[in-house]
């Protein structure tokens, strides 16, 4: 199957799943969900919908349970939008990418906020002086004569 057709079907699956979860799913367990992407198999039989869920791990597990429970409803909405022989069976997968990117951003900001560590003993300071005040021979002490 042509890859552009697969990409179009994947985008439709992502759109329909996102709109349905946001506006039509009535389950109180399903909240703080963002559909990040969708992957459709080459035979259009299966679709993995990657979702990012904010909240504690317990809330995330409850939300995933609610999403699995409402997969049939979302699939029926997809059937009304897609005009293909097969409607993909939807499987929800938790996407940890957003969580990891937030953690990396936090670590970078934390590292940038720290003052640089003091020079360790024995390392050359300004003008070639070491921590004990002696010169290490890297700085020229007399001007060059030419």
FITOR-53647 format. One line per field, with one value per residue: residue in one letter; x, y, z of N, C-alpha, C, O, CB in turn. Coordinates in steps of 0.001 Angstrom, whole numbers, padded with zeros to 6 digits. Glycine has a CB too. Layout:
setor <- c(a, ...)
n.east <- c(X, ...)
n.north <- c(Y, ...)
n.up <- c(Z, ...)
ca.east <- c(X, ...)
ca.north <- c(Y, ...)
ca.up <- c(Z, ...)
c.east <- c(X, ...)
c.north <- c(Y, ...)
c.up <- c(Z, ...)
o.east <- c(X, ...)
o.north <- c(Y, ...)
o.up <- c(Z, ...)
cb.east <- c(X, ...)
cb.north <- c(Y, ...)
cb.up <- c(Z, ...)
// end
This chain:
setor <- c(x, x, x, x, x, x, x, x, x, x, x, x, x, x, x, x, x, x, x, x, x, x, x, x, x, x, x, x, x, x, x, x, x, x, x, x, x, x, x, x, x, x, x, x, x, x, x, x, x, x, x, x, x, x, x, x, x, x, x, x, x, x, x, x, x, x, x, x, x, x, x, x, x, x, x, x, x, x, x, x, x, x, x, x, x, x, x, x, x, x, x, x, x, x, x, x, x, x, x, x, x, x, x, x, x, x, x, x, x, x, x, x, x, x, x, x, x, x, x, x, x, x, x, x, x, x, x, x, x, x, x, x, x, x, x, x, x, x, x, x, x, x, x, x, x, x)
n.east <- c(000847, 000448, 002503, 001658, -001106, -001444, -000443, -002377, -004666, -003810, -003655, -006358, -007396, -006090, -007173, -009994, -010049, -008988, -010857, -013195, -012555, -012158, -014610, -016891, -016762, -018102, -017173, -016088, -013541, -011856, -009845, -007751, -006286, -004212, -004027, -001318, -000204, -000964, -000703, -001102, -001604, -000243, -002217, -004520, -005961, -005420, -004912, -002756, -003158, -001490, -001342, -001005, -001070, -001867, -001197, -001299, 000278, -001757, -004108, -003520, -003555, -006268, -007434, -006434, -007750, -010389, -010202, -009656, -012069, -013814, -013057, -014499, -016647, -015260, -014207, -016542, -017230, -015099, -015663, -017803, -016550, -014412, -014179, -013565, -012783, -012123, -012341, -010056, -009052, -008908, -006253, -005059, -002116, 000137, 001911, 005061, 006661, 006151, 006220, 008877, 010224, 009524, 010788, 013481, 013767, 013428, 015714, 017736, 017231, 017705, 020434, 021489, 020893, 022574, 025578, 028823, 031166, 033819, 037269, 039247, 041851, 045140, 044528, 045042, 044863, 044031, 046428, 048187, 048690, 048768, 046713, 048241, 049752, 052077, 053661, 052712, 054131, 052843, 052154, 053666, 056270, 057989, 058260, 058300, 061238, 062352)
n.north <- c(-001167, 002271, 004721, 007327, 007127, 005596, 007412, 009420, 008068, 007486, 010073, 010808, 008967, 009870, 012474, 011980, 010396, 012195, 014372, 013016, 012022, 014429, 015874, 014135, 011765, 010564, 009484, 009816, 009115, 009615, 012102, 015021, 014247, 013942, 013371, 012234, 010975, 008674, 005341, 003286, -000022, -001693, -003139, -001896, -002892, -002612, -000073, 001981, 004251, 006844, 008297, 011054, 011505, 013566, 013791, 011892, 008629, 006777, 008081, 008159, 005422, 004855, 006482, 005306, 002856, 003741, 004746, 002395, 001143, 002823, 002475, 001144, 002880, 005095, 003895, 003449, 006072, 006632, 004894, 006143, 008235, 007276, 005778, 003000, -000463, -001917, -001096, 000168, -001594, -000132, 000551, 001782, 003476, 004456, 007429, 008362, 010424, 013249, 013557, 012817, 014832, 017103, 016502, 016492, 019166, 020351, 019374, 020579, 023315, 023348, 022717, 024942, 026944, 026523, 027771, 027918, 025334, 025741, 026217, 023363, 022264, 022713, 023152, 025332, 028793, 032246, 033857, 031731, 030762, 028379, 026792, 026947, 029211, 029182, 029329, 027655, 027535, 028061, 030658, 033518, 035182, 037219, 039944, 039428, 039645, 041073)
n.up <- c(000000, -000653, 000893, 001371, 001492, 003788, 005642, 005457, 006383, 008962, 009990, 009910, 011747, 014068, 014269, 014528, 016847, 018694, 018636, 019397, 021960, 023277, 023011, 023034, 024586, 027526, 029840, 033146, 033956, 031892, 031288, 030899, 028594, 025791, 022403, 020756, 018459, 015754, 014651, 011904, 010790, 007879, 006524, 007273, 009427, 012126, 014596, 016419, 018898, 020210, 023337, 025553, 028977, 031611, 035102, 038191, 038542, 039237, 038390, 035673, 035015, 035541, 033601, 031252, 031419, 031145, 028531, 027072, 027503, 026115, 023502, 021483, 021000, 019993, 017749, 016291, 015660, 014024, 011933, 010715, 009535, 007944, 004768, 004067, 003361, 005646, 009054, 011265, 014222, 017331, 019507, 022512, 023482, 025949, 025768, 026545, 025808, 026086, 028844, 029337, 027939, 029419, 031824, 030991, 030229, 032745, 034043, 032500, 032959, 035695, 035754, 034433, 036238, 038386, 039914, 038357, 039155, 041571, 040723, 040792, 043030, 041870, 039226, 036471, 036957, 036352, 034233, 034214, 036784, 039406, 041930, 044269, 043978, 042466, 039223, 036208, 033922, 031547, 031044, 029683, 031190, 030681, 028416, 024874, 022974, 020033)
ca.east <- c(000000, 001237, 002734, 000879, -002456, -001322, -000278, -003676, -005546, -003301, -004047, -007801, -007577, -005658, -008166, -011276, -009847, -008797, -012129, -014161, -012164, -012302, -015964, -018022, -016660, -018720, -016569, -015369, -012144, -011086, -009609, -006353, -005725, -003814, -003659, -000091, -000073, -001618, -000011, -002026, -000892, -000286, -003463, -005603, -006740, -005119, -004397, -002276, -003345, -000599, -001937, -000266, -002034, -001305, -001738, -000550, 000224, -003065, -005051, -003188, -004069, -007728, -007753, -006181, -008849, -011550, -009987, -009857, -013509, -014518, -012450, -015548, -017373, -014375, -014127, -017781, -017101, -014131, -016334, -018643, -015673, -013612, -014910, -012671, -013350, -011911, -012156, -009019, -009309, -008111, -005559, -004445, -000783, 000565, 003092, 005869, 007525, 005914, 006710, 010336, 010710, 009369, 011844, 014757, 013755, 013650, 017116, 018549, 017048, 018377, 021873, 021830, 020724, 023681, 026794, 029880, 031951, 035112, 038391, 039830, 043250, 046077, 044186, 045609, 043966, 044390, 047845, 049011, 048998, 048042, 046035, 049199, 050405, 053223, 053301, 052830, 054949, 052063, 052092, 054965, 056488, 058741, 057833, 059164, 062132, 062397)
ca.north <- c(000000, 003492, 005293, 008550, 006732, 005200, 008641, 010101, 007304, 007710, 011419, 010786, 008241, 010774, 013555, 011478, 009985, 013408, 015090, 012201, 012012, 015775, 016422, 013218, 010700, 011031, 008767, 010752, 008702, 010106, 013542, 015433, 013375, 014534, 012378, 012736, 010445, 007392, 004461, 002317, -001112, -001624, -003715, -001080, -003684, -002210, 001285, 002332, 005677, 007227, 009368, 011590, 011734, 014294, 013402, 010887, 007303, 006147, 008745, 007730, 004059, 004947, 007073, 004280, 001888, 004387, 004810, 001047, 000878, 003615, 002264, 000775, 004103, 005885, 003160, 003691, 007425, 006510, 004211, 007091, 009181, 006561, 004976, 001920, -001784, -002283, -000030, -000353, -001819, 000874, 000191, 002978, 003288, 005633, 008064, 008960, 011441, 014574, 013497, 012810, 016146, 018012, 016159, 016953, 020627, 020667, 019111, 021608, 024561, 023176, 022788, 026314, 027794, 026308, 028505, 026982, 024807, 026405, 025504, 022382, 022534, 022214, 023601, 026642, 029926, 033307, 034127, 030540, 030448, 027254, 027124, 027251, 030488, 029037, 029349, 026351, 027642, 028326, 032103, 034136, 036164, 038376, 040272, 038900, 040597, 040655)
ca.up <- c(000000, -000741, 002221, 001578, 001898, 005182, 006424, 005496, 007266, 010322, 010405, 010166, 013005, 015138, 014359, 015042, 018233, 019497, 018743, 020135, 023371, 023833, 023009, 023071, 025588, 028766, 030963, 034021, 034110, 030743, 031369, 030728, 027569, 024511, 021400, 020147, 017101, 015495, 013704, 011307, 010131, 006412, 006024, 007837, 010374, 013496, 014781, 017750, 019163, 021301, 024131, 026682, 030050, 032743, 036394, 038940, 037886, 039466, 037484, 034321, 034846, 035443, 032304, 030228, 031524, 030530, 027078, 026527, 027578, 025106, 022186, 020531, 020659, 019124, 016490, 015544, 015104, 012932, 010833, 009982, 008826, 006943, 003790, 003647, 003558, 007038, 010035, 012163, 015638, 018027, 020742, 023082, 024032, 026700, 025180, 027608, 025210, 026665, 030220, 029289, 027502, 030556, 032774, 030430, 030345, 034144, 034345, 031841, 033708, 036979, 035506, 034083, 037402, 039303, 039583, 037960, 040275, 041755, 040123, 041708, 043361, 040875, 037884, 036174, 037097, 035420, 033978, 034363, 038176, 039977, 043173, 045344, 043688, 041566, 037806, 035581, 032715, 030352, 030794, 029430, 032230, 030168, 027057, 023815, 022336, 018678)
c.east <- c(000896, 001322, 001930, -000562, -002464, -001198, -001600, -004637, -005107, -003718, -005544, -008094, -007208, -006686, -009456, -011136, -009725, -010113, -013142, -013833, -012446, -013757, -017085, -017948, -017141, -018103, -015775, -013909, -011257, -010998, -008108, -005621, -005397, -003426, -002452, 000089, -000836, -000797, -001010, -001205, -001114, -001584, -004708, -006488, -006577, -004584, -003967, -002421, -002511, -001190, -000994, -001286, -001312, -001975, -000851, -000624, -001120, -004117, -004797, -003712, -005589, -008146, -007540, -007280, -010111, -011416, -010186, -011344, -014272, -013951, -013491, -016354, -016547, -014245, -015389, -017783, -016136, -014775, -017203, -017811, -014869, -014513, -013965, -013346, -013261, -011773, -011137, -009513, -008366, -007534, -004861, -003120, -000381, 001877, 003843, 006751, 007367, 006457, 008235, 010884, 010579, 010470, 013212, 014858, 014018, 015116, 018035, 018444, 017744, 019893, 022306, 021739, 021869, 024858, 027883, 030705, 033283, 036208, 039005, 041304, 044148, 045746, 044706, 044541, 044365, 045896, 048723, 049355, 048162, 047456, 047013, 050021, 051612, 052750, 053516, 053606, 054168, 052009, 053510, 055163, 057273, 058276, 058836, 060030, 062344, 063438)
c.north <- c(001235, 004179, 006573, 008233, 006327, 006422, 009392, 009391, 007490, 009068, 011488, 010070, 009150, 011883, 013090, 011074, 011209, 014153, 014321, 012183, 013369, 016190, 015424, 012114, 011251, 010396, 009737, 010370, 009287, 011630, 013798, 014555, 014191, 013405, 012928, 012244, 009135, 006631, 003426, 001243, -001039, -002176, -002998, -001844, -003197, -000789, 001451, 003836, 006007, 008432, 009767, 011979, 012435, 013825, 012366, 009547, 006593, 006744, 008320, 006326, 004043, 005481, 006057, 003220, 002458, 004483, 003441, 000703, 001621, 003439, 001908, 001977, 004965, 005211, 003362, 005094, 007429, 005857, 005171, 008076, 008515, 005769, 003924, 000587, -002206, -001025, -000564, -000530, -000909, 000302, 001451, 002620, 004579, 006145, 008793, 010096, 012812, 014612, 013553, 014170, 017179, 017765, 016639, 018473, 021057, 020472, 020162, 022927, 024501, 023301, 024214, 027249, 027655, 027192, 027508, 026562, 025537, 025560, 024582, 022720, 021939, 022643, 025011, 027710, 030995, 033499, 032930, 030185, 029258, 027675, 027471, 028502, 030376, 029081, 027976, 026391, 027940, 029796, 032646, 035228, 037356, 038682, 039765, 039998, 040142, 041160)
c.up <- c(000000, 000612, 002439, 001975, 003367, 006082, 006539, 006443, 008724, 010845, 010701, 011491, 014175, 015368, 015018, 016510, 019137, 019709, 019587, 021623, 023998, 024003, 023286, 024120, 026919, 030017, 031847, 034251, 033033, 030825, 031273, 029714, 026330, 023573, 020654, 018717, 016983, 014459, 013214, 010609, 008621, 005840, 006552, 008820, 011813, 013527, 016230, 017891, 020397, 022014, 025257, 027743, 031195, 034030, 037057, 038208, 038078, 038539, 036037, 034043, 034718, 034076, 031178, 030241, 030876, 029018, 026432, 026486, 026477, 023697, 021126, 020072, 019695, 017765, 015657, 014936, 013930, 011711, 010033, 009177, 007713, 006002, 003217, 003928, 005022, 007880, 011048, 013595, 016415, 019315, 021239, 023737, 024730, 026114, 026285, 027090, 025833, 028089, 030247, 028875, 028618, 031579, 032275, 030516, 031784, 034516, 033728, 032599, 035062, 036820, 035162, 035281, 038399, 038906, 039200, 039175, 040341, 041130, 041162, 041929, 042290, 039468, 037682, 036282, 036086, 035371, 034290, 035790, 038625, 041307, 044294, 045057, 042775, 040130, 037216, 034274, 031470, 030031, 030610, 030468, 031748, 028768, 026045, 023255, 020919, 017881)
o.east <- c(001976, 000356, 001556, -001176, -003386, -001783, -001913, -005342, -005946, -004093, -005954, -008941, -007932, -007030, -009953, -012009, -010301, -010445, -013860, -014729, -012921, -014114, -018152, -018984, -016651, -018482, -014876, -013117, -010051, -011938, -007298, -004475, -006191, -002586, -002543, 000494, -001291, -000266, -001682, -000230, -002056, -002019, -005828, -007646, -007487, -003893, -004707, -001872, -002785, -001500, -000288, -002249, -000285, -003164, 000210, -001488, -001575, -004926, -005738, -004250, -006140, -009097, -008358, -007693, -010817, -012400, -010808, -011817, -015265, -014326, -013366, -016706, -017069, -014180, -015306, -018278, -016339, -014466, -017329, -018315, -014663, -015496, -013616, -014348, -014201, -011171, -011340, -010287, -007158, -008231, -004152, -003002, -000536, 002839, 003320, 007516, 008367, 007084, 008821, 011903, 011442, 011023, 014013, 015918, 014748, 015697, 019003, 019455, 018309, 020558, 023387, 022448, 022115, 025129, 027868, 030910, 033833, 036085, 039253, 041923, 043948, 046589, 044794, 043438, 044977, 046571, 049901, 050247, 046989, 047681, 046650, 050917, 052132, 051565, 054385, 053720, 054767, 051835, 054432, 054315, 057219, 057933, 060036, 059595, 062497, 063525)
o.north <- c(001228, 004217, 006877, 008996, 006676, 006460, 009941, 010039, 007636, 009203, 012159, 010515, 009199, 012195, 013723, 011378, 011242, 014523, 014910, 012313, 013444, 016791, 015837, 011575, 012278, 010744, 010415, 011202, 009441, 012345, 012908, 014164, 015017, 012573, 013965, 013016, 008566, 007215, 002770, 001546, -000401, -001735, -003443, -001478, -003349, -000351, 001111, 004600, 005515, 009451, 008938, 012691, 011964, 013503, 012012, 009351, 005884, 006016, 008142, 006062, 003313, 004986, 005956, 002741, 001757, 004321, 003333, 000054, 001109, 004180, 002336, 002085, 005494, 005890, 003439, 005288, 008152, 006226, 005033, 008687, 009111, 005164, 003957, 000518, -002780, -000034, -001633, 000278, -000917, -000339, 002112, 001619, 005667, 005390, 009730, 010675, 013483, 015592, 014249, 014614, 018047, 018712, 017140, 019007, 022019, 021299, 020588, 023581, 025495, 023917, 024641, 028254, 028574, 027363, 026370, 027345, 025918, 024340, 024996, 023388, 020805, 022518, 025789, 027550, 030680, 033317, 033102, 029364, 029142, 028798, 028227, 028825, 031404, 028891, 027223, 025372, 028066, 030166, 032251, 036109, 038416, 037774, 039681, 041138, 038950, 040831)
o.up <- c(000590, 001374, 003572, 002722, 004106, 007164, 007595, 007217, 009613, 012009, 011648, 012265, 015169, 016508, 015949, 017323, 020224, 020836, 020395, 022458, 025132, 025017, 023741, 024508, 027389, 031136, 031350, 034692, 033226, 030481, 031530, 029939, 025879, 023915, 019997, 017848, 017976, 013515, 014011, 009921, 008151, 004776, 006306, 009021, 012629, 012607, 017153, 017097, 021492, 021395, 025830, 027458, 031684, 034046, 036544, 037353, 037180, 037964, 035264, 032968, 033894, 033471, 030263, 029185, 030152, 028296, 025375, 025553, 025961, 022789, 019979, 018897, 018714, 016741, 014432, 013826, 012954, 010578, 008816, 008235, 006656, 006429, 002037, 004640, 005572, 007467, 011624, 014107, 016179, 020102, 020481, 024443, 024175, 025978, 026888, 027862, 026086, 028491, 031076, 029405, 028750, 032139, 033064, 030841, 032020, 035218, 034358, 032853, 035518, 037652, 035565, 035328, 039181, 037717, 039668, 040103, 039307, 041023, 042295, 041101, 041856, 038580, 038631, 035758, 035065, 036384, 034602, 036003, 038268, 041761, 045195, 045837, 042342, 039855, 037656, 033592, 030402, 028869, 031323, 030611, 032370, 028011, 026305, 023087, 020650, 016698)
cb.east <- c(-000966, 000641, 004218, 000893, -002975, -000120, 000791, -004287, -005539, -001778, -003675, -008553, -006718, -004287, -008473, -011771, -008592, -007779, -012705, -014188, -010672, -011597, -016215, -018168, -015194, -020204, -015651, -016070, -012037, -011740, -010193, -005624, -006700, -002632, -004857, 001101, 001414, -003093, 001244, -003016, -001355, 000886, -003530, -006459, -006337, -004109, -005466, -000788, -004877, 000834, -003303, 000630, -002687, -001480, -003154, -001097, 001339, -003500, -004940, -001680, -003640, -008288, -006893, -004804, -009121, -011747, -008573, -009089, -014052, -014471, -011400, -016473, -017717, -012975, -013905, -019008, -016626, -012903, -017180, -019547, -014721, -012601, -015505, -011294, -012642, -010664, -013534, -007821, -009112, -008957, -004531, -005388, 000246, 000726, 002699, 006735, 007255, 004399, 006210, 010828, 009939, 007980, 011870, 014907, 012410, 012756, 017506, 018107, 015558, 018017, 022264, 020923, 019422, 024097, 027252, 030796, 032173, 035405, 039451, 039671, 043612, 046131, 042661, 046242, 043994, 043705, 048304, 050252, 048741, 048958, 045156, 050133, 050822, 053986, 054121, 051470, 055703, 050676, 051366, 055060, 057184, 060272, 057642, 058336, 063479, 061266)
cb.north <- c(-000005, 004440, 005579, 009409, 005572, 004278, 009545, 010177, 005794, 007588, 012441, 010090, 006942, 011387, 014106, 010272, 009097, 014333, 015351, 010770, 011647, 016773, 017053, 012600, 010158, 010742, 007628, 010842, 007194, 009657, 014138, 015388, 012230, 015552, 012062, 012328, 010239, 007595, 003772, 003009, -002482, -002380, -005177, -000532, -005141, -003172, 002354, 001870, 006045, 007539, 008934, 012814, 010391, 015825, 012865, 010754, 006413, 006314, 010280, 007779, 003183, 005851, 008328, 003616, 001522, 005772, 005337, 000000, 001282, 005072, 001164, -000251, 004904, 006062, 001668, 003509, 008415, 005696, 003060, 007848, 009842, 005618, 005872, 002010, -002801, -003179, 000391, 000570, -003333, 002118, -000995, 003645, 002896, 005304, 009048, 007896, 011535, 014926, 012218, 011733, 016617, 017839, 014640, 016491, 021196, 019805, 017728, 021798, 024853, 021814, 021831, 026806, 027478, 024821, 029400, 027617, 023272, 026651, 026492, 020931, 021963, 020739, 023539, 026660, 030487, 034614, 035314, 030711, 031672, 026017, 025973, 026073, 031130, 027723, 030404, 025782, 026400, 027790, 032843, 034710, 035539, 038115, 041777, 038259, 040724, 040945)
cb.up <- c(001219, -001777, 002416, 000310, 001018, 005371, 005787, 004087, 006880, 010355, 009322, 008995, 013027, 014800, 012974, 014198, 018359, 018826, 017355, 019584, 023526, 022951, 021713, 021757, 025704, 028732, 030451, 035351, 034091, 029388, 032690, 032069, 027223, 024687, 020417, 020980, 016728, 015004, 014360, 010303, 010683, 005821, 006393, 006722, 010280, 014133, 014394, 017980, 019374, 020776, 024699, 026263, 030531, 032560, 036242, 040390, 038424, 040940, 037617, 034105, 036021, 036559, 032060, 030453, 033012, 031113, 026766, 027367, 028959, 025484, 022265, 021147, 021940, 019773, 016755, 016460, 016184, 013386, 011363, 010943, 009808, 007627, 002654, 004375, 002669, 007190, 010735, 012156, 016036, 018330, 020518, 024102, 022920, 028216, 024024, 028264, 023751, 026649, 030919, 028327, 026257, 031209, 033016, 028962, 029860, 035034, 033852, 030370, 033902, 037592, 034373, 032978, 038078, 039322, 040774, 036885, 040132, 043258, 039568, 041152, 044753, 040932, 037647, 034779, 038545, 035808, 034791, 033609, 039090, 040145, 043600, 045558, 044957, 041841, 037035, 035340, 032512, 030507, 031966, 027970, 033379, 030186, 026899, 022697, 023093, 018073)
// end
